[in-house]
């Protein structure tokens, strides 16, 4: 079975380190044959910390290692020597990972910025050695020392939401992957059948003024995607962090489809997924304008929707520079 290339949701079972035991020890001298308690305390168990790392691109490493465990604390020893504290375990995640407690559904944190951290499991405290009960007015526990406390254990659900400036959304086979190739240096899989894109892909667009914007291409959306229909429902979360949306429409009506119905269906699914996405700035891109039926359908599209799409052909490159110029102007106006 071929391993998955991209994972954006995993369950993680984290275990912090157990505290080391305190020990029983007696320090004897020729003047004190009975001895004096000098057993040291145990070290504290290591914590489990999640850290966002810009060099990670998916949750794939955790898919294969879902049980991270921090180091236990060392046991104490004689002469009141303290056991070593367990080293904290730092688990590196892709930037944009949301951390949810699987048992309660509580959102524990959102690791967006590179280097941001979240403590998810605290190590157990070390047990006390018998030197702590040296004074006669403080009775020792039954065992004469304390055992280390267990570290915290937790089941987490990690959900990666890609961080990009622009989100490409559209019906399957609308040409989103081809458009991403045309406006950036990304190389997603391109083929003449629906659901070619099985995993989100990010590309970087270089504008004429040498500024850049990142573009995320998600699998095609169909009616009912927000309820689990098709492939896109698993990836709708990846457009939540975008600041701008590009609705890509097959204006030639390939496979007998109606461009207006495709646009209205996809925009509806986006809004049903997150209500605030209805307020997100967007452009409509009329793709496949090199095909004979496209110009007539474009005029009909404008009349029925009131939108003014930017006509392009990702296949021939026609209109691509005009699209990039419009995107650059939109981003400049947002930054002004």
NUMI-402299 format. One record per residue (C-alpha): y, x negated, z; chain; residue in one letter; residue number from 1. Coordinates in nm, 4 decimals. Layout:
N
{atom {Y,X,Z},"A","A",NUM}
...
% end
This chain:
336
{atom {0.0000,0.0000,0.0000},"A","X",1}
{atom {0.3370,-0.1393,-0.1034},"A","X",2}
{atom {0.5678,-0.1926,0.1999},"A","X",3}
{atom {0.8981,-0.0004,0.2022},"A","X",4}
{atom {1.2016,-0.1917,0.0780},"A","X",5}
{atom {1.4593,-0.0014,0.2790},"A","X",6}
{atom {1.4341,0.1668,0.6179},"A","X",7}
{atom {1.7277,0.3573,0.7684},"A","X",8}
{atom {1.5599,0.5394,1.0575},"A","X",9}
{atom {1.3123,0.4044,1.3132},"A","X",10}
{atom {1.1870,0.4730,1.6635},"A","X",11}
{atom {1.2236,0.1813,1.8995},"A","X",12}
{atom {1.0324,0.1452,2.2260},"A","X",13}
{atom {1.2271,-0.1052,2.4365},"A","X",14}
{atom {1.1072,-0.2628,2.7607},"A","X",15}
{atom {1.3284,-0.4721,2.9868},"A","X",16}
{atom {1.1731,-0.7567,3.1855},"A","X",17}
{atom {1.0152,-0.7049,3.5245},"A","X",18}
{atom {1.1737,-0.8785,3.8229},"A","X",19}
{atom {0.9865,-1.1765,3.9690},"A","X",20}
{atom {0.8150,-1.1473,4.3062},"A","X",21}
{atom {0.9548,-1.2928,4.6230},"A","X",22}
{atom {0.7053,-1.5260,4.7934},"A","X",23}
{atom {0.5717,-1.5998,5.1390},"A","X",24}
{atom {0.6102,-1.9610,5.2450},"A","X",25}
{atom {0.6396,-2.1431,5.5797},"A","X",26}
{atom {0.8217,-2.4684,5.6245},"A","X",27}
{atom {0.6492,-2.6690,5.9008},"A","X",28}
{atom {0.7687,-2.9801,6.0771},"A","X",29}
{atom {0.6211,-3.1867,6.3575},"A","X",30}
{atom {0.8632,-3.0097,6.5874},"A","X",31}
{atom {0.7779,-2.6636,6.4558},"A","X",32}
{atom {0.4074,-2.6309,6.3839},"A","X",33}
{atom {0.4267,-2.2525,6.3517},"A","X",34}
{atom {0.6619,-2.2935,6.0607},"A","X",35}
{atom {0.9797,-2.1223,5.9534},"A","X",36}
{atom {0.9974,-1.8691,5.6640},"A","X",37}
{atom {1.1393,-2.0279,5.3506},"A","X",38}
{atom {0.9929,-1.8242,5.0617},"A","X",39}
{atom {1.2487,-1.7739,4.7837},"A","X",40}
{atom {1.3502,-1.4603,4.5925},"A","X",41}
{atom {1.2189,-1.3629,4.2505},"A","X",42}
{atom {1.4386,-1.3816,3.9423},"A","X",43}
{atom {1.5837,-1.0794,3.7706},"A","X",44}
{atom {1.4137,-0.9434,3.4575},"A","X",45}
{atom {1.5839,-0.9803,3.1208},"A","X",46}
{atom {1.7902,-0.6974,2.9704},"A","X",47}
{atom {1.7449,-0.5521,2.6214},"A","X",48}
{atom {2.0678,-0.5618,2.4198},"A","X",49}
{atom {2.1291,-0.4240,2.0697},"A","X",50}
{atom {2.3796,-0.6185,1.8580},"A","X",51}
{atom {2.5289,-0.5331,1.5181},"A","X",52}
{atom {2.4863,-0.8159,1.2679},"A","X",53}
{atom {2.6496,-0.8167,0.9241},"A","X",54}
{atom {2.3602,-1.0225,0.7883},"A","X",55}
{atom {2.1172,-0.7340,0.8459},"A","X",56}
{atom {2.1021,-0.4706,0.5727},"A","X",57}
{atom {1.8386,-0.2244,0.6926},"A","X",58}
{atom {1.6148,-0.1455,0.9902},"A","X",59}
{atom {1.3092,-0.2837,0.8121},"A","X",60}
{atom {1.2394,-0.5673,1.0639},"A","X",61}
{atom {1.2174,-0.3114,1.3465},"A","X",62}
{atom {0.9849,-0.0935,1.1393},"A","X",63}
{atom {0.7264,-0.3720,1.1726},"A","X",64}
{atom {0.8157,-0.4688,1.5332},"A","X",65}
{atom {0.9068,-0.1468,1.7185},"A","X",66}
{atom {0.8173,-0.2687,2.0709},"A","X",67}
{atom {1.0732,-0.5346,2.1748},"A","X",68}
{atom {1.0131,-0.6606,2.5283},"A","X",69}
{atom {1.2466,-0.8826,2.7301},"A","X",70}
{atom {1.1299,-1.1765,2.9404},"A","X",71}
{atom {1.0133,-1.1193,3.2979},"A","X",72}
{atom {1.1875,-1.2883,3.5897},"A","X",73}
{atom {1.0186,-1.5901,3.7483},"A","X",74}
{atom {0.8609,-1.5757,4.0940},"A","X",75}
{atom {1.0341,-1.7425,4.3862},"A","X",76}
{atom {0.8919,-2.0529,4.5491},"A","X",77}
{atom {0.9121,-2.2468,4.8737},"A","X",78}
{atom {1.2305,-2.4043,5.0120},"A","X",79}
{atom {1.4132,-2.0812,4.9337},"A","X",80}
{atom {1.4005,-2.1606,4.5624},"A","X",81}
{atom {1.5050,-1.8653,4.3484},"A","X",82}
{atom {1.2888,-1.7699,4.0514},"A","X",83}
{atom {1.4405,-1.8064,3.7049},"A","X",84}
{atom {1.6107,-1.4990,3.5636},"A","X",85}
{atom {1.4479,-1.3600,3.2515},"A","X",86}
{atom {1.6338,-1.4227,2.9275},"A","X",87}
{atom {1.7964,-1.1125,2.7781},"A","X",88}
{atom {1.6442,-0.9978,2.4506},"A","X",89}
{atom {1.9043,-0.9440,2.1764},"A","X",90}
{atom {1.7847,-0.7124,1.8975},"A","X",91}
{atom {1.9914,-0.7483,1.5807},"A","X",92}
{atom {2.0700,-0.4360,1.3810},"A","X",93}
{atom {2.2550,-0.3596,1.0600},"A","X",94}
{atom {2.6196,-0.2671,1.1098},"A","X",95}
{atom {2.6579,0.1099,1.1134},"A","X",96}
{atom {2.3506,0.1861,1.3260},"A","X",97}
{atom {2.3722,0.4847,1.5589},"A","X",98}
{atom {2.1605,0.4653,1.8756},"A","X",99}
{atom {2.0169,0.7892,2.0171},"A","X",100}
{atom {1.8018,0.8442,2.3267},"A","X",101}
{atom {1.4869,1.0012,2.1794},"A","X",102}
{atom {1.4074,1.1924,2.4994},"A","X",103}
{atom {1.7461,1.3586,2.5545},"A","X",104}
{atom {1.9141,1.3406,2.2145},"A","X",105}
{atom {2.2166,1.1716,2.3725},"A","X",106}
{atom {2.4104,0.9369,2.1440},"A","X",107}
{atom {2.4239,0.6109,2.3377},"A","X",108}
{atom {2.6427,0.4182,2.0973},"A","X",109}
{atom {2.7506,0.3512,1.7413},"A","X",110}
{atom {2.7324,-0.0155,1.6423},"A","X",111}
{atom {2.9787,-0.0383,1.3554},"A","X",112}
{atom {3.1647,-0.3678,1.3986},"A","X",113}
{atom {2.9892,-0.7002,1.3517},"A","X",114}
{atom {2.9015,-0.8423,1.6940},"A","X",115}
{atom {2.9370,-0.5149,1.8857},"A","X",116}
{atom {2.6696,-0.4783,2.1557},"A","X",117}
{atom {2.4976,-0.2064,2.3565},"A","X",118}
{atom {2.2881,-0.2571,2.6701},"A","X",119}
{atom {1.9975,-0.0133,2.6390},"A","X",120}
{atom {1.7512,-0.1305,2.9089},"A","X",121}
{atom {1.8350,-0.3176,3.2284},"A","X",122}
{atom {1.5950,-0.5722,3.3747},"A","X",123}
{atom {1.4302,-0.5131,3.7110},"A","X",124}
{atom {1.5664,-0.6762,4.0242},"A","X",125}
{atom {1.3725,-0.9674,4.1725},"A","X",126}
{atom {1.1834,-0.9194,4.4978},"A","X",127}
{atom {1.3013,-1.0836,4.8201},"A","X",128}
{atom {1.1144,-1.3808,4.9700},"A","X",129}
{atom {1.0150,-1.3989,5.3339},"A","X",130}
{atom {1.3104,-1.6192,5.4290},"A","X",131}
{atom {1.5163,-1.3000,5.4215},"A","X",132}
{atom {1.3304,-1.1842,5.7350},"A","X",133}
{atom {1.3826,-1.5024,5.9272},"A","X",134}
{atom {1.5742,-1.3262,6.2034},"A","X",135}
{atom {1.3565,-1.1461,6.4607},"A","X",136}
{atom {1.5749,-0.8321,6.4603},"A","X",137}
{atom {1.4925,-0.7710,6.0932},"A","X",138}
{atom {1.1264,-0.6737,6.0515},"A","X",139}
{atom {0.9603,-0.7796,5.7243},"A","X",140}
{atom {0.7884,-0.5356,5.4867},"A","X",141}
{atom {0.4125,-0.4868,5.5278},"A","X",142}
{atom {0.3308,-0.7567,5.2716},"A","X",143}
{atom {0.5819,-1.0012,5.4189},"A","X",144}
{atom {0.7789,-1.0146,5.0914},"A","X",145}
{atom {0.8962,-0.7864,4.8097},"A","X",146}
{atom {0.7522,-0.7472,4.4645},"A","X",147}
{atom {0.9858,-0.7451,4.1693},"A","X",148}
{atom {1.1033,-0.4101,4.0353},"A","X",149}
{atom {0.9851,-0.3009,3.6895},"A","X",150}
{atom {1.2349,-0.3176,3.4060},"A","X",151}
{atom {1.3686,-0.0049,3.2395},"A","X",152}
{atom {1.1736,0.1390,2.9463},"A","X",153}
{atom {1.3261,0.3628,2.6852},"A","X",154}
{atom {1.2432,0.5264,2.3549},"A","X",155}
{atom {1.5319,0.5124,2.1095},"A","X",156}
{atom {1.5941,0.6594,1.7685},"A","X",157}
{atom {1.7983,0.4356,1.5414},"A","X",158}
{atom {1.9764,0.5811,1.2400},"A","X",159}
{atom {2.1563,0.3582,0.9944},"A","X",160}
{atom {2.4646,0.4990,0.8244},"A","X",161}
{atom {2.5848,0.2585,0.5580},"A","X",162}
{atom {2.9464,0.1451,0.5792},"A","X",163}
{atom {3.1204,0.1709,0.2432},"A","X",164}
{atom {3.4571,0.2747,0.1029},"A","X",165}
{atom {3.3313,0.5031,-0.1744},"A","X",166}
{atom {3.0291,0.7310,-0.1886},"A","X",167}
{atom {2.8709,0.8200,-0.5242},"A","X",168}
{atom {2.7137,1.1649,-0.5131},"A","X",169}
{atom {2.5711,1.3774,-0.7884},"A","X",170}
{atom {2.2742,1.5631,-0.9269},"A","X",171}
{atom {1.9587,1.3632,-1.0134},"A","X",172}
{atom {1.9894,1.1945,-1.3525},"A","X",173}
{atom {2.3694,1.2316,-1.3560},"A","X",174}
{atom {2.4022,0.8572,-1.4199},"A","X",175}
{atom {2.5217,0.7400,-1.0781},"A","X",176}
{atom {2.3185,0.4178,-1.0896},"A","X",177}
{atom {2.4444,0.3416,-1.4421},"A","X",178}
{atom {2.8005,0.4019,-1.3267},"A","X",179}
{atom {2.7515,0.1716,-1.0287},"A","X",180}
{atom {2.6305,-0.0999,-1.2681},"A","X",181}
{atom {2.9350,-0.0424,-1.4887},"A","X",182}
{atom {3.2001,-0.0678,-1.2151},"A","X",183}
{atom {3.0404,-0.3325,-0.9932},"A","X",184}
{atom {2.7964,-0.6236,-0.9967},"A","X",185}
{atom {2.5173,-0.4220,-0.8335},"A","X",186}
{atom {2.1879,-0.3856,-1.0197},"A","X",187}
{atom {2.0149,-0.0669,-0.9037},"A","X",188}
{atom {1.7131,0.0670,-1.0889},"A","X",189}
{atom {1.8165,0.2665,-1.3964},"A","X",190}
{atom {1.5785,0.4928,-1.5899},"A","X",191}
{atom {1.5860,0.8173,-1.7882},"A","X",192}
{atom {1.4208,1.0418,-1.5277},"A","X",193}
{atom {1.5339,1.2159,-1.2077},"A","X",194}
{atom {1.5182,1.0524,-0.8640},"A","X",195}
{atom {1.5261,0.6999,-1.0034},"A","X",196}
{atom {1.7260,0.5989,-0.6949},"A","X",197}
{atom {1.4937,0.6120,-0.3945},"A","X",198}
{atom {1.7065,0.3992,-0.1619},"A","X",199}
{atom {2.0831,0.3727,-0.1101},"A","X",200}
{atom {2.2445,0.0874,-0.3004},"A","X",201}
{atom {2.5800,-0.0780,-0.2294},"A","X",202}
{atom {2.7969,-0.2515,-0.4853},"A","X",203}
{atom {3.1425,-0.4104,-0.4698},"A","X",204}
{atom {3.4173,-0.3151,-0.7152},"A","X",205}
{atom {3.6731,-0.5844,-0.8000},"A","X",206}
{atom {4.0099,-0.4387,-0.9031},"A","X",207}
{atom {4.2713,-0.6046,-1.1259},"A","X",208}
{atom {4.4808,-0.7022,-0.8234},"A","X",209}
{atom {4.1737,-0.8831,-0.6791},"A","X",210}
{atom {4.1316,-0.6286,-0.4003},"A","X",211}
{atom {3.7822,-0.4877,-0.3537},"A","X",212}
{atom {3.6051,-0.1701,-0.2463},"A","X",213}
{atom {3.2402,-0.1131,-0.1591},"A","X",214}
{atom {3.0526,0.1703,-0.3299},"A","X",215}
{atom {2.7350,0.3362,-0.1994},"A","X",216}
{atom {2.4999,0.5117,-0.4412},"A","X",217}
{atom {2.2694,0.7594,-0.2653},"A","X",218}
{atom {1.9680,0.9413,-0.4138},"A","X",219}
{atom {2.0452,1.2515,-0.6167},"A","X",220}
{atom {2.1186,1.5743,-0.4325},"A","X",221}
{atom {1.9776,1.9152,-0.5227},"A","X",222}
{atom {2.0379,2.2635,-0.3860},"A","X",223}
{atom {1.9143,2.2838,-0.0276},"A","X",224}
{atom {1.9392,1.9076,0.0321},"A","X",225}
{atom {2.1055,1.9610,0.3719},"A","X",226}
{atom {1.7930,2.1551,0.4774},"A","X",227}
{atom {1.5426,1.8987,0.3530},"A","X",228}
{atom {1.4978,1.9810,-0.0157},"A","X",229}
{atom {1.4515,1.6864,-0.2537},"A","X",230}
{atom {1.5071,1.3225,-0.1613},"A","X",231}
{atom {1.8784,1.3183,-0.0861},"A","X",232}
{atom {1.8584,1.4930,0.2516},"A","X",233}
{atom {1.7364,1.1702,0.4120},"A","X",234}
{atom {2.0397,0.9829,0.2837},"A","X",235}
{atom {2.3293,1.2269,0.3247},"A","X",236}
{atom {2.4194,1.0400,0.6434},"A","X",237}
{atom {2.5179,0.7389,0.4313},"A","X",238}
{atom {2.8269,0.9122,0.2947},"A","X",239}
{atom {2.9558,1.0049,0.6422},"A","X",240}
{atom {3.1409,0.6745,0.6870},"A","X",241}
{atom {3.2912,0.6646,0.3377},"A","X",242}
{atom {3.6647,0.7161,0.2984},"A","X",243}
{atom {3.6408,0.8488,-0.0572},"A","X",244}
{atom {3.3851,1.0437,-0.2624},"A","X",245}
{atom {3.3080,1.0265,-0.6342},"A","X",246}
{atom {3.1292,1.3342,-0.7694},"A","X",247}
{atom {2.9413,1.2186,-1.0790},"A","X",248}
{atom {2.8655,1.5028,-1.3237},"A","X",249}
{atom {2.6442,1.4866,-1.6325},"A","X",250}
{atom {2.9013,1.6470,-1.8621},"A","X",251}
{atom {2.6615,1.6538,-2.1583},"A","X",252}
{atom {2.4338,1.8976,-1.9749},"A","X",253}
{atom {2.1220,1.6895,-2.0296},"A","X",254}
{atom {1.7951,1.8788,-1.9685},"A","X",255}
{atom {1.9785,2.2078,-2.0258},"A","X",256}
{atom {2.1788,2.1890,-1.7041},"A","X",257}
{atom {2.5223,2.3458,-1.6474},"A","X",258}
{atom {2.7772,2.0801,-1.5360},"A","X",259}
{atom {2.9780,2.3371,-1.3387},"A","X",260}
{atom {2.6744,2.4574,-1.1454},"A","X",261}
{atom {2.5693,2.0976,-1.0740},"A","X",262}
{atom {2.9145,2.0076,-0.9409},"A","X",263}
{atom {2.9452,2.3193,-0.7253},"A","X",264}
{atom {2.5918,2.2763,-0.5890},"A","X",265}
{atom {2.6396,1.9099,-0.4946},"A","X",266}
{atom {2.9841,1.9590,-0.3396},"A","X",267}
{atom {2.8470,2.2512,-0.1397},"A","X",268}
{atom {2.5560,2.0430,-0.0060},"A","X",269}
{atom {2.7946,1.7667,0.1010},"A","X",270}
{atom {3.0126,2.0135,0.2906},"A","X",271}
{atom {2.7153,2.1886,0.4510},"A","X",272}
{atom {2.5888,1.8535,0.5774},"A","X",273}
{atom {2.9178,1.7717,0.7534},"A","X",274}
{atom {3.2081,2.0157,0.7605},"A","X",275}
{atom {3.4640,1.7350,0.7856},"A","X",276}
{atom {3.3478,1.5980,0.4483},"A","X",277}
{atom {3.5238,1.8951,0.2897},"A","X",278}
{atom {3.8523,1.7210,0.3767},"A","X",279}
{atom {3.7456,1.3842,0.2343},"A","X",280}
{atom {3.9522,1.2672,-0.0696},"A","X",281}
{atom {3.7501,1.2761,-0.3918},"A","X",282}
{atom {3.7483,1.2357,-0.7671},"A","X",283}
{atom {3.5246,1.4002,-1.0245},"A","X",284}
{atom {3.3763,1.1724,-1.2907},"A","X",285}
{atom {3.2618,1.3282,-1.6166},"A","X",286}
{atom {2.9801,1.0970,-1.7235},"A","X",287}
{atom {2.7840,1.0729,-2.0509},"A","X",288}
{atom {3.0916,1.1484,-2.2618},"A","X",289}
{atom {2.9315,0.9549,-2.5482},"A","X",290}
{atom {2.6907,1.2460,-2.6119},"A","X",291}
{atom {2.7953,1.5129,-2.8683},"A","X",292}
{atom {2.7975,1.8149,-2.6360},"A","X",293}
{atom {3.0126,1.6506,-2.3686},"A","X",294}
{atom {3.3712,1.7106,-2.5029},"A","X",295}
{atom {3.3203,2.0869,-2.5398},"A","X",296}
{atom {3.1575,2.1153,-2.1977},"A","X",297}
{atom {3.4386,1.9105,-2.0417},"A","X",298}
{atom {3.6989,2.1620,-2.1631},"A","X",299}
{atom {3.4890,2.4451,-2.0211},"A","X",300}
{atom {3.4478,2.2558,-1.6927},"A","X",301}
{atom {3.8255,2.2145,-1.6512},"A","X",302}
{atom {3.8826,2.5840,-1.7246},"A","X",303}
{atom {3.6190,2.7087,-1.4792},"A","X",304}
{atom {3.6785,2.4689,-1.1879},"A","X",305}
{atom {4.0437,2.3685,-1.2174},"A","X",306}
{atom {3.9415,2.0050,-1.1612},"A","X",307}
{atom {4.0593,1.7216,-1.3853},"A","X",308}
{atom {3.7611,1.4853,-1.4177},"A","X",309}
{atom {3.7956,1.1288,-1.5412},"A","X",310}
{atom {3.5866,1.1047,-1.8598},"A","X",311}
{atom {3.3609,0.7997,-1.8808},"A","X",312}
{atom {3.0459,0.6757,-2.0427},"A","X",313}
{atom {2.8559,0.4437,-1.8129},"A","X",314}
{atom {2.6277,0.3665,-2.1075},"A","X",315}
{atom {2.8996,0.2396,-2.3451},"A","X",316}
{atom {3.1644,0.1443,-2.0882},"A","X",317}
{atom {3.4240,0.3851,-2.2281},"A","X",318}
{atom {3.6667,0.5047,-1.9603},"A","X",319}
{atom {3.5298,0.2697,-1.6929},"A","X",320}
{atom {3.8485,0.0624,-1.6697},"A","X",321}
{atom {4.0579,0.3793,-1.6425},"A","X",322}
{atom {3.8339,0.4948,-1.3569},"A","X",323}
{atom {3.8713,0.1621,-1.1765},"A","X",324}
{atom {4.2502,0.1753,-1.2219},"A","X",325}
{atom {4.2616,0.5259,-1.0725},"A","X",326}
{atom {4.0464,0.4188,-0.7784},"A","X",327}
{atom {4.2684,0.1165,-0.7195},"A","X",328}
{atom {4.5796,0.3379,-0.7217},"A","X",329}
{atom {4.4210,0.5807,-0.4756},"A","X",330}
{atom {4.3297,0.2987,-0.2363},"A","X",331}
{atom {4.6765,0.1424,-0.2631},"A","X",332}
{atom {4.8379,0.4759,-0.1756},"A","X",333}
{atom {4.6109,0.5136,0.1290},"A","X",334}
{atom {4.7025,0.1649,0.2526},"A","X",335}
{atom {5.0778,0.2109,0.1970},"A","X",336}
% end
